[in-house]
Amino acid sequence: MNKVYHGSPRAGLAVLEPRPSNLLWDCPVVFATPIWIIALIMGLQAQDDTIQVGVTNHKLTLQEMQPNAFQEFLHRPTTVYTFDYDEGDFRFYYDALWTLEMVSPLPQRPVREQLIEDPYPIIKKSGVELIGYKEE
């Protein structure tokens, strides 16, 4: 089975229903990524004005855009759901989404659910570069 992952602040979801996305002209979709740590980070639901996710020199980065944003967001309980990519009708939309994101128009039944009570130690250990807030 090829796996993809979805991060959410909500645990215990038996089915993830497609929801309208303003990134895709309000088309209802379920987001996923082939990279587990990215799903964990996305499940924290930090917006770009608080923490920006990026890639620098082939390394995943999180940049704090407001003071104490890491403290506020990186310790939030988060659930990572695993889906079967082959059954999920997942698609890439390179013109609208980050290359590490994909979407499906279908409801998704997780094959696994992992509740992460405190994501920070996992993010830190994974090698994600944390760039602290800098006043300009």
Secondary structure, DSSP 8 states (H G I E B T S, - for coil): --EEEEEES----S-B--EEEGGGTTEEEEEEBS-HHHHHHHTT---TTTEEEEEETTEEEEEE-STTHHHHHTTS-EEEEEEEHHHHT-B--TTTS-TT-EEESS-B--SEEEEES--HHHHHHTT-EEE-----
